[in-house]
Each structure stands twice: as structure tokens, then as C-alpha cells.
């Protein structure tokens, strides 16, 4: 019986499974969007939303907890300083979209992406500077 059993084994032992999820979450935080199988995407969504929730709290202990999971200071700082302040959500920080079947083994593929990304201001180009209106000469 599977009473109170949570999660999928994905034909891997515990260490392989944990490493797989950490790698997928690191890629998701770094690239904001990844494509993987539907089962893996569902698990990664659940774990990423938990990390986002800790990043929204923003205390030092939460930062250390996320750092101990990700083992990457750059991604931890990116999650705490750039991604989590950009969103007003309290939950549902990621979205899973079905893409279709993979050609080789007919596995259902899914794209998982981070919602509410920070908007970067566009750099001003030379053409944009030329369109400024000049003050009339006196």
C-alpha cells in the first residue's frame, strides 16, 4: 500500500534523484525556462515553489537554507535579490506547460517556466537619443 507516500522514484535511488532535481532547479533559476518530462517538471515545480517561498521571507536563515540546497551562491543571490522581489504572488511562482510527446520514446514533455520575471529597462540607443525635442532658440 502507498499510504502517506509522497513523490516519484523515477527509477533512481535517493542520491541520484536528489542530484537530478537540484540540477533541474539550478537550470530553471539560471535560464528561467527548461524543457523536461512532465513527471520531472511536476516535482521540480513543487520544490522550486518551496525555495521561492523561503526567498520571499528573505531572512538570513532562509538564505542559508536555500544555499545549502542549491550549493551555488550566485543562484541563491539571484533568487533572493532579483527573482523573488519582482513577484507579488504568494504562491504559484512557476508554471508547467505541456509541449507534446518526445519523438524517441513518446514520453510527455513539458516546459516549466518562472512567472513574473523582473523587467529589465531597455538600453537607450543612438536613434532614441536623436528623437529628443530641442528647446527653441531665444
Secondary structure as UniProt FT lines:
FT   TURN            3..4
FT   TURN            10..11
FT   HELIX           14..31
FT   STRAND          33..37
FT   HELIX           38..57
FT   HELIX           60..70
FT   HELIX           73..77
FT   HELIX           78..83
FT   HELIX           84..86
FT   STRAND          94..101
FT   TURN            103..105
FT   STRAND          108..114
FT   HELIX           126..130
//
